[in-house]
Amino acid sequence: MLWKYRNYDSDLAKKLAFGLDKPIKIGDFLAGRGFKDVNEVRRFLAIDLKELSSPETMPGMDKAVEILLKAHLDNKIIVISGDYDADGLTATALLKRVLEPLGFKVLTRIPHRLEEGYGLTQAAVNEMASWGANLIITVDCGVSDYEAIALANQLGLSVIITDHHELPPKLPEAAAIVNPHLGGGWETYPLAGVGVAFMLAWAVRKAFLERKLVSSAPSMVENLSLVALGTIADMAPLVGVNRTLVSHGLNFLSATQWPGLVALKKNLRLNNHSRLTVRDVGFKLAPRLNAAGRLGSSAPALGILTTSDQVEALDLARQLDELNRQRYETQARLVEEALEMLEHEVVSSSLSVILAKEGWPRGVLGLAASRVAEKSGKPTIMFTIENDVAIGSGRTARGFNLFEILTEVRDICVSMGGHSQAAGLKVNLDRLEEFREAFENAASHQSGADTENETELLIDLTCKLSELSLLADHFSEFEPFGQAHPSPVAVIKNIKVLDSVVKGQKLSLRVSDGFSRQHLSGFNLISRVDEVGPIMHLAVVYEPDSASSDKWCLVDFINPFQESLIEDEPPF
């Protein structure tokens, strides 16, 4: 791993530190992250819900609200058609929670991942029509589902699409499309699917109150728990609107009394009164919601988000724990097989990775592709072959926009959708080699192609071991960290290693700088235990976990004689 320091102006760093009454190391961090003045930092820290843009400013929102108001007046049956991942499930649950108390007749439908695949299908539309549905609202899907929406129109069903995925060249003929990529300023830091659903629910609630259709309506703020869950799970950028929604959502999630969320947290031993972190959601809560859909039906996951029964919630939480265990075992086998194929079947000089095999489980393809992309530093598509069709899931590596690459090869695909970081697609088996060559060529047009395969670790600052605790207190003000606002990485140079121990999946080092001692632990480092020497340079990342007092996680280490692995020494 190549260590690379962020470039910044040291004079600017000092001005920011002094202006905010912060340690100079915090100024280094802020200058490296691109902040230009103190007021910009203060605005970033404000995260005030009152500063959120009105939901009506999102393109398509006014039309969607009017359609819903008429559906309510005409006593129509609405079906919320969601996706099977945590983003789609939380979006579905959120809309149901808001619309039902307003008097809407609401049904929900989540596709079976292994039997139906992603998105709104014609079979699903026929099924919803048989239920007597008059209006379909898609959440976290729909913007590429032309045939299904055409069928809905033919059957007399209106469709409101709420989606956050990149727009295809031609939009389907839905009654209304609400998507941040349509503009209005929302495209800058696009919402997750649950964020779009939240905005629609908010706009409908406002319209009901303004037109005096109800005298009161449930508050929207508790629904921010679901927004935080889905947004973090979908790895949406935690800046702008998303940062505000997730920051407040974590507060509500930490103190929620909703039976399903309480049961999930109880099983994970997450204290209901301590503030949950992005890590808690991303590595503990979200995987359990995703596990159900990855192995089959998402019913238990949607159930736990909507139930009001405590006994049912506890039972569903136990089911999701067991499904997550099965998912983990399946994923581990697939990742091992994929990494072996990567080593033996992919040319090292290639810019992309395409792996395909019959029998691979659909539900964990994306997780495995993420691991392969991380290992290779290249955009990766993993396909499972079923009935002469290659069904794939893709993840990206640094410097590559996966959706832009796939857009160049769209004509070869049977179907394709997604965003810059992840995508799903289908390719006829007889065109798979053609796809492989075209994808490699398209990858060469992106900036990532100009970088070496060596994975980079961006460093924010250097510090002493004794400074970690103080820095953690200040960094807590800049949470939540995540996509587009990554956790700070610090380097401690020439630290004495007293001993190294493997504990479960972690490598733990006991280190000293001559004045203080500390344990630092990290994942994915066990295989390198033999490289640990008596004096090391350590890279640590600020990653608080509500279940632990640890604030810093060991992410990498190098021997002092490996200075060639450090690029662009800091300006001090």
PABANU-447744 format. One line per 5 residues: number of its first residue (from 1); for each residue y, x, z of C-alpha. Coordinates in pm, 1 decimal, m for minus. Each point is the difference from the previous one (the first is absolute). Layout:
REM residues N
NUM	Y/X/Z  ...
REM end
This chain:
REM residues 572
1	0.0/0.0/0.0  339.1/136.7/m101.3  270.2/m28.4/265.0  337.4/m78.3/m150.7  324.4/m39.7/195.0
6	239.5/m275.7/m94.2  323.5/129.2/m148.7  321.0/m81.5/184.9  345.8/126.5/88.6  m4.9/163.3/345.3
11	372.3/m71.9/49.0  m63.1/m368.8/m69.1  m289.0/7.3/247.4  234.0/128.2/272.2  262.2/m267.3/m77.8
16	m259.0/m275.4/22.5  m140.5/134.6/326.7  342.8/36.1/162.9  126.5/m333.9/m133.5  m301.5/m183.6/142.5
21	m20.8/208.9/317.1  m351.0/110.3/m93.8  m181.2/336.4/12.7  54.1/217.7/m305.5  m366.1/m45.3/m92.6
26	66.4/m371.9/m49.9  289.1/96.3/m225.3  m240.9/216.9/m201.7  m232.3/m298.4/m35.0  277.4/m237.7/m109.7
31	155.1/238.8/m250.3  m341.4/70.3/m148.2  m62.0/m372.6/m39.1  317.2/m40.5/m205.6  245.3/m150.1/248.5
36	358.1/93.8/m93.1  209.9/m117.8/294.8  m19.7/m138.7/352.6  81.1/m358.1/m101.3  m291.1/m3.5/m244.9
41	m234.0/100.0/283.8  143.5/m267.6/228.2  m51.9/m265.3/m266.3  m357.7/116.2/m41.5  m59.4/m28.4/373.4
46	160.3/m344.3/31.3  m296.3/m203.2/m139.1  182.8/m325.6/72.1  m171.5/m320.3/m115.1  344.8/m154.2/m48.1
51	65.1/252.4/m276.5  m293.2/m119.7/m212.4  95.0/m138.3/m338.2  m33.4/m375.2/m28.4  m338.0/m93.0/m151.7
56	174.3/m219.0/m259.1  130.0/317.2/m169.7  m349.5/91.9/m114.3  m51.1/m99.1/m365.5  m204.8/m316.8/m40.0
61	43.3/m108.0/361.8  231.9/m297.2/m57.8  m239.0/m145.2/m255.9  m301.1/50.7/226.7  175.2/m173.0/290.8
66	97.1/m301.5/m212.2  m359.7/m37.0/m119.9  m122.9/8.5/359.2  259.1/m251.9/116.2  m112.6/m241.8/m271.6
71	m365.8/59.4/88.4  81.1/m88.9/360.1  187.3/m314.0/m104.2  m289.2/m108.3/m223.0  m261.6/79.5/267.6
76	m179.1/242.9/m233.5  m294.9/221.3/97.1  83.1/370.6/m5.7  m257.5/279.1/m21.0  103.8/349.2/103.6
81	m207.4/238.0/m211.4  4.3/346.7/153.7  m156.4/340.1/m44.7  m291.3/126.3/208.2  169.6/305.3/150.0
86	210.9/15.0/316.4  323.5/m48.5/m193.8  m125.2/m313.2/m176.7  m165.1/m137.8/313.2  308.5/39.0/217.8
91	214.1/m152.2/m277.3  m234.0/m299.6/m26.1  m7.6/m49.4/376.7  378.8/30.5/25.7  73.9/m264.4/m263.3
96	m254.0/m236.8/156.0  154.2/53.4/346.3  348.8/m83.3/m127.2  m69.0/m278.9/m250.0  m237.4/m214.9/206.3
101	246.3/m65.8/287.6  253.6/m107.8/m263.8  m237.0/m274.8/m107.0  m161.5/151.9/m309.0  m363.8/m71.9/m83.1
106	m137.1/353.3/m22.4  m338.8/138.0/m103.7  m85.1/367.1/m43.6  m226.6/190.7/m232.0  m94.3/368.4/0.2
111	m223.5/129.0/m283.7  m335.9/157.6/76.9  57.3/363.3/m88.0  m352.1/77.0/m123.4  m54.7/m327.2/m189.7
116	347.4/m69.1/m140.4  203.1/319.5/12.7  375.9/26.0/37.5  258.8/m261.1/m86.5  16.6/m363.1/m106.4
121	m288.6/m93.8/m229.5  m70.1/m301.9/m218.5  m301.3/m86.4/216.5  224.8/1.4/307.0  250.8/m229.9/m171.6
126	m274.9/m245.0/m92.6  m123.7/2.4/359.5  346.9/m64.5/142.8  53.6/m280.1/m250.6  m321.0/m161.3/125.3
131	151.6/1.8/351.2  282.7/m219.8/m125.7  255.0/281.7/5.7  335.6/m60.1/m166.8  166.0/336.9/65.3
136	m137.9/353.8/29.0  194.6/275.6/173.3  m138.0/346.4/m67.0  68.6/273.2/253.0  m47.0/370.6/m70.6
141	m135.1/m81.0/m346.8  59.7/m207.5/m310.5  256.3/187.8/m206.0  m265.0/115.4/m250.5  m228.4/m305.3/7.1
146	98.8/m159.0/m332.4  m319.6/m194.0/m76.0  m34.0/m155.4/344.0  362.0/m113.7/5.6  m25.4/m138.5/m352.8
151	m302.3/m202.7/114.2  189.1/m126.6/305.2  282.3/m119.8/m225.8  m253.3/m171.2/m224.8  m153.0/m178.6/301.7
156	341.5/m112.7/126.5  20.4/241.0/295.3  328.0/179.5/62.4  m19.4/367.0/100.5  246.0/200.1/209.6
161	m76.8/370.5/m23.1  102.7/216.6/293.3  m102.1/357.5/m71.4  125.4/352.6/52.9  m199.6/186.4/m262.7
166	166.3/163.7/m298.9  95.1/m239.5/m278.0  m209.8/m10.7/m319.0  175.4/6.9/m340.1  m24.4/m378.7/m20.7
171	19.8/m239.0/294.7  m236.1/m297.4/36.2  141.2/m349.8/m51.0  12.5/m100.8/365.6  234.6/m261.3/142.0
176	168.5/276.3/204.3  m52.8/372.3/49.7  127.9/172.8/312.8  m38.1/376.7/m24.2  235.1/275.3/125.8
181	m48.6/194.5/m324.0  194.4/m273.0/m182.5  320.3/153.1/136.5  287.8/m118.9/211.8  m9.3/325.3/194.2
186	m343.0/m80.8/143.2  m172.8/241.8/m234.4  147.6/307.5/173.3  m247.8/m3.4/286.9  m240.7/m278.0/m96.6
191	m161.9/m218.8/261.3  m372.3/m30.5/57.7  m161.8/m331.7/m92.8  40.5/m125.2/356.5  368.4/90.9/m10.6
196	49.7/m215.8/m309.7  m188.2/m284.6/168.5  221.4/39.0/307.0  313.0/m31.6/m215.2  m133.5/m314.7/m167.7
201	m92.0/m154.2/336.0  342.6/89.4/138.6  177.6/m151.2/m300.3  m201.8/m323.8/26.2  66.2/m25.6/373.4
206	374.7/50.6/m58.4  3.1/m267.2/m269.7  m174.8/m251.1/230.0  250.0/59.6/279.7  308.0/m0.6/m225.5
211	m106.3/m326.2/m166.5  m92.8/m147.4/337.6  m356.0/m68.8/m109.4  m106.6/111.0/349.7  197.7/17.5/321.5
216	m163.0/326.5/105.4  m249.0/250.4/m137.4  m209.4/279.8/151.2  175.2/336.0/18.2  m76.6/249.6/m275.0
221	11.6/307.7/221.5  m352.6/m22.8/141.4  m128.7/6.8/m357.0  133.9/353.6/m20.0  m325.5/100.0/172.7
226	m181.7/m91.2/m320.8  265.9/167.8/m214.3  m46.7/326.9/189.7  m378.2/m21.5/m30.1  m4.8/m66.9/m374.0
231	283.0/236.0/m93.7  m149.8/297.9/183.3  m349.1/m78.9/m128.8  127.6/m8.2/m359.1  181.4/332.1/46.1
236	330.4/m147.4/m117.0  304.0/229.4/36.8  136.6/m20.3/355.6  365.3/18.9/m95.5  265.6/m261.5/m65.3
241	m111.0/m358.9/59.6  m358.2/104.0/76.2  113.5/233.8/276.3  192.4/m279.4/170.0  m282.2/m252.4/m30.9
246	m270.1/240.6/119.0  201.6/141.7/288.6  60.8/m345.0/146.5  m347.0/m114.6/m102.9  m163.5/272.8/207.7
251	193.0/m123.6/303.9  m126.3/m355.1/m48.3  m350.7/121.0/m80.7  m3.6/198.7/323.0  82.6/m306.4/210.4
256	m160.5/m275.7/m208.9  m193.3/m281.4/164.2  m165.3/m121.9/m321.1  m370.8/m24.5/89.1  m130.9/185.8/m304.6
261	232.4/296.7/30.3  m55.7/16.1/375.8  m378.6/4.9/m57.2  26.3/273.7/m263.1  209.1/214.4/231.6
266	m226.4/m65.5/297.0  m305.6/125.1/m188.1  190.1/315.9/m87.1  127.3/47.7/355.8  359.1/m17.0/m116.9
271	217.0/m92.3/295.8  178.3/m324.8/m74.7  318.5/120.9/169.5  40.8/348.4/m150.0  172.2/33.2/m336.3
276	m247.6/37.1/m281.8  53.5/271.9/m258.0  m42.7/22.6/m375.9  m312.4/204.1/71.4  m146.3/m279.4/214.9
281	43.5/m244.4/m286.9  m100.9/231.7/m283.5  m307.9/152.3/162.3  m118.8/m271.3/240.4  117.4/m354.7/m70.9
286	33.1/m2.4/m380.9  m344.6/152.2/m73.0  m165.5/m283.7/190.1  185.6/m261.5/m202.7  m87.9/181.1/m321.7
291	m365.3/53.9/91.6  m100.1/m364.0/m48.8  128.0/m15.8/m356.9  m141.0/339.3/m90.2  m350.7/m114.7/85.5
296	25.2/m357.7/m125.4  189.6/m300.4/134.1  339.8/38.2/169.5  m49.5/m325.0/194.2  m34.1/168.5/344.0
301	319.3/199.5/m57.7  206.6/m300.3/m110.2  m153.8/m200.0/281.9  110.6/243.7/268.7  357.3/m8.1/m134.1
306	21.3/m380.4/8.4  m217.0/m117.5/288.9  153.8/m144.8/314.7  m330.6/5.7/189.8  m52.0/296.3/234.2
311	m380.9/m20.7/3.9  m16.8/m13.0/m379.2  244.0/290.1/m18.8  m218.3/222.2/220.8  m307.3/m83.7/m208.8
316	184.3/79.8/m324.0  127.8/327.7/145.7  m358.8/104.2/77.4  m105.4/m93.3/m354.4  280.0/211.4/m147.2
321	m95.9/296.2/219.0  m355.8/m12.9/m130.9  116.4/m39.4/m361.3  232.3/296.5/43.3  m289.7/211.3/126.6
326	m204.1/m94.5/m307.4  297.9/70.9/m224.1  43.3/345.1/152.2  m364.7/93.5/m58.2  10.6/m124.4/m360.4
331	326.1/181.7/m65.3  m132.7/327.2/145.9  m300.4/m5.2/m234.2  215.8/m75.3/m303.4  257.5/268.5/81.8
336	m272.5/261.8/41.3  m148.5/m90.8/m336.9  341.2/m10.3/m170.7  103.9/341.1/133.1  m326.6/147.6/m124.5
341	66.4/m147.3/m344.5  354.6/135.7/13.1  m133.5/350.5/55.4  m262.2/m11.6/m276.0  135.9/m237.8/m264.2
346	379.7/40.3/m8.3  158.3/298.3/m172.4  233.7/181.9/240.2  275.6/22.0/m263.1  12.3/m378.6/m48.6
351	302.4/m192.1/123.9  m192.8/m311.9/99.5  m333.6/m108.7/142.3  m210.3/m281.1/m146.8  m334.0/m65.8/171.1
356	m243.4/m278.4/m89.6  m345.3/m107.5/111.9  m209.1/m312.9/m1.0  m58.8/m155.4/339.3  303.5/131.8/184.2
361	130.0/m272.3/236.5  326.3/m149.0/m126.5  147.3/m54.5/342.7  32.9/365.8/95.5  88.5/150.3/m338.6
366	369.0/19.3/87.7  m66.9/173.1/331.0  m223.6/254.8/m170.1  251.9/51.3/m281.0  264.8/71.3/263.0
371	m215.4/274.0/153.5  m74.7/153.3/m340.3  368.9/m8.1/m97.6  86.6/165.4/329.6  m267.1/267.5/m51.7
376	80.5/69.8/m365.2  376.6/m53.8/m3.4  m50.8/m207.8/m316.3  31.8/m371.2/m84.7  m349.0/m145.5/33.6
381	m182.2/m303.8/m136.2  m346.3/m87.2/128.4  m205.0/m253.4/m196.7  m310.6/m195.8/83.0  m191.3/m115.3/m307.5
386	m111.0/m362.9/m13.0  m136.8/m175.0/m310.9  159.9/238.2/m251.6  337.1/m17.0/176.2  152.5/281.9/207.0
391	184.0/m149.6/297.9  233.7/254.6/153.6  240.0/72.3/279.7  256.5/277.9/m17.2  210.2/202.6/239.6
396	265.5/255.9/m74.5  84.6/354.3/103.0  341.2/155.5/57.3  228.2/7.3/m301.7  m185.8/m271.7/m188.9
401	89.3/m368.0/m41.3  m334.3/m168.8/m58.5  140.3/m322.3/m141.6  207.7/188.2/m258.6  m305.6/198.4/m108.7
406	m207.8/m316.2/m34.1  277.7/m175.7/m190.0  m44.1/258.4/m277.4  m370.7/m88.3/m29.7  32.1/m374.2/65.5
411	m133.7/m89.2/m345.8  m335.4/160.5/80.1  m38.9/m203.5/319.2  m146.3/m348.2/22.5  236.0/m57.0/291.2
416	226.4/214.3/215.3  245.2/m45.6/286.0  145.1/182.5/295.3  290.0/222.6/97.3  95.5/367.9/13.2
421	m251.1/92.0/271.7  m302.1/m219.2/m72.4  m147.4/m213.5/m275.8  m301.2/m203.6/m103.8  m134.0/m26.3/m354.1
426	m291.4/m85.9/m227.6  m110.5/188.3/m311.6  m284.3/m85.2/m236.2  m272.8/259.8/40.1  m0.4/92.4/m368.1
431	367.7/101.7/31.3  m29.4/196.7/325.2  5.4/342.0/m165.8  299.7/m108.0/m207.6  168.6/m109.8/321.9
436	m81.2/331.3/168.4  165.3/200.4/m278.1  302.5/m229.8/m23.7  51.4/0.4/378.3  m9.2/381.4/6.1
441	255.6/12.4/m280.4  226.8/m250.7/175.1  m19.6/200.7/323.8  131.3/304.3/m185.5  327.1/m189.1/m65.1
446	80.6/m21.4/370.8  176.7/242.8/231.2  m312.3/51.0/206.3  m146.3/187.4/m293.2  249.0/280.5/56.9
451	m125.1/70.7/350.4  m295.8/210.1/100.2  m314.0/m162.7/135.1  70.6/155.8/340.1  92.8/m282.9/237.0
456	347.2/35.7/148.9  96.2/m54.5/360.9  371.6/m69.7/27.8  147.2/159.3/313.3  306.0/m151.7/170.0
461	75.7/268.4/259.3  m128.6/288.3/207.8  m0.4/m17.1/378.0  m144.7/144.7/318.7  m298.8/m148.8/178.2
466	220.7/m90.5/294.5  232.5/m203.7/m227.2  m264.0/m247.7/m117.6  42.7/m244.7/287.2  380.2/m17.7/m33.4
471	m20.8/m37.9/m378.0  m252.1/m282.9/37.3  248.7/m193.4/214.5  263.7/27.1/m272.6  m238.9/m69.6/m288.7
476	m103.1/m326.5/166.2  344.4/m135.0/m96.6  m85.1/48.6/m368.4  m324.4/m197.2/7.0  m176.5/m163.4/m169.0
481	m117.5/282.7/m223.2  m213.2/m63.8/m306.5  23.3/m8.6/m377.9  334.4/134.8/m132.3  91.9/90.7/359.3
486	m285.3/229.9/105.9  m56.4/126.1/352.1  183.9/324.7/81.3  m198.4/321.6/m41.9  86.2/304.1/209.7
491	m127.0/357.7/m10.8  m58.4/212.4/309.5  m33.9/363.7/m101.4  m201.2/278.9/163.8  m155.2/m218.6/267.4
496	m277.8/136.2/221.0  m327.7/m192.9/m25.8  m183.7/5.9/334.3  m306.1/m190.4/m124.8  m118.2/m246.4/m264.4
501	m237.1/m291.8/56.3  m151.0/m263.0/m228.6  21.2/m344.2/163.4  m158.4/m275.6/m206.4  191.4/m7.7/m330.1
506	283.1/219.9/128.7  70.1/370.0/29.2  187.4/65.4/325.8  191.8/321.2/67.6  130.6/111.1/338.6
511	309.5/203.6/m77.3  272.2/188.9/183.5  332.9/160.1/m83.0  1.5/205.1/319.6  205.5/m261.2/187.8
516	m185.1/m327.3/m50.8  m348.4/m115.1/m96.3  m106.6/m303.2/m198.4  m296.5/m159.3/m174.5  50.3/m87.1/m367.0
521	m267.1/m192.3/m190.5  m42.8/m107.6/m360.4  m240.6/m170.3/m239.0  m156.8/148.4/m317.7  9.9/353.0/142.4
526	m347.2/34.4/154.8  m140.3/190.1/m299.1  269.5/265.2/48.5  m68.6/82.0/364.1  m122.2/348.9/m96.8
531	342.1/75.8/m150.9  176.7/m32.7/334.4  127.5/336.0/123.2  169.3/120.1/319.8  350.2/m35.8/m152.3
536	76.9/m284.1/m243.3  278.6/m188.4/m171.7  m51.3/m370.5/74.5  126.5/m304.0/m189.5  23.6/m317.1/209.5
541	102.1/m353.1/m91.7  174.1/m252.2/226.3  m253.6/m281.7/21.3  18.1/m200.2/322.8  m294.8/m218.8/93.4
546	45.0/m280.3/253.3  m347.4/67.9/143.0  77.4/366.2/69.6  273.4/210.5/152.5  m22.9/240.3/m293.6
551	304.9/m3.3/m225.1  m86.9/287.9/m230.8  m306.8/43.7/m216.1  m122.1/330.3/m142.7  5.9/m27.5/m378.5
556	m57.7/358.0/m121.0  m2.1/364.0/105.1  14.8/340.5/m168.1  m33.2/358.0/114.6  325.2/198.1/12.4
561	m128.3/230.1/m275.1  m19.5/m303.8/m234.7  379.6/m15.8/m42.4  m58.5/m49.2/m373.6  m99.7/m357.2/86.6
566	352.8/m70.0/125.8  258.3/m73.0/m269.6  377.8/m9.7/44.8  62.0/125.5/353.1  255.8/m212.3/189.3
571	371.6/93.9/m7.1  18.4/142.3/351.4
REM end
